[in-house]
Amino acid sequence: MSLLISVLITFLIVILVLYLVNLLPIDGRARQIVRVVVILIGVLSLLRHVGVWV
């Protein structure tokens, strides 16, 4: 149950950060780079919670 909660919280934080990135007044290329970085950090965090990535 704890694993499910931590994965859900991580997913919600990634979605929130992506939403906040869309509100930033930056050009499209920089926004796309920030989105990719946020998604990569989120995937690595999810893998760490699941135990695949240490």
C-alpha positions in Angstrom: 0.0 0.0 0.0 2.9 2.4 0.8 4.3 1.8 -2.6 1.1 2.7 -4.3 0.8 5.9 -2.3 4.3 7.0 -3.0 3.9 6.3 -6.8 0.6 8.2 -6.8 2.2 11.2 -5.0 5.2 11.2 -7.4 2.8 11.1 -10.4 0.7 14.0 -9.0 3.8 16.1 -8.3 5.1 15.6 -11.8 1.7 16.6 -13.2 1.7 19.7 -11.0 5.2 20.7 -12.0 4.3 20.3 -15.7 1.3 22.5 -15.2 3.3 25.2 -13.5 5.9 25.0 -16.3 3.2 25.8 -18.8 2.4 29.0 -16.8 6.0 30.2 -17.1 6.7 33.1 -19.5 9.4 31.4 -21.5 9.8 30.5 -25.1 8.6 27.2 -26.6 12.1 25.6 -26.9 13.1 26.2 -23.3 9.6 25.1 -22.1 10.0 21.8 -24.0 13.5 21.2 -22.5 12.1 21.8 -19.0 9.2 19.4 -19.7 11.6 16.7 -20.8 13.8 17.2 -17.7 10.8 17.1 -15.4 9.5 13.9 -17.0 12.9 12.2 -16.8 13.2 13.1 -13.1 9.7 11.8 -12.6 10.4 8.5 -14.3 13.6 8.0 -12.4 11.8 8.7 -9.2 9.1 6.2 -10.0 11.7 3.6 -10.9 13.4 4.3 -7.6 10.2 3.8 -5.7 9.4 0.6 -7.4 12.9 -0.7 -6.7 14.2 -1.1 -10.3 16.6 1.9 -9.9 18.7 2.2 -6.8 
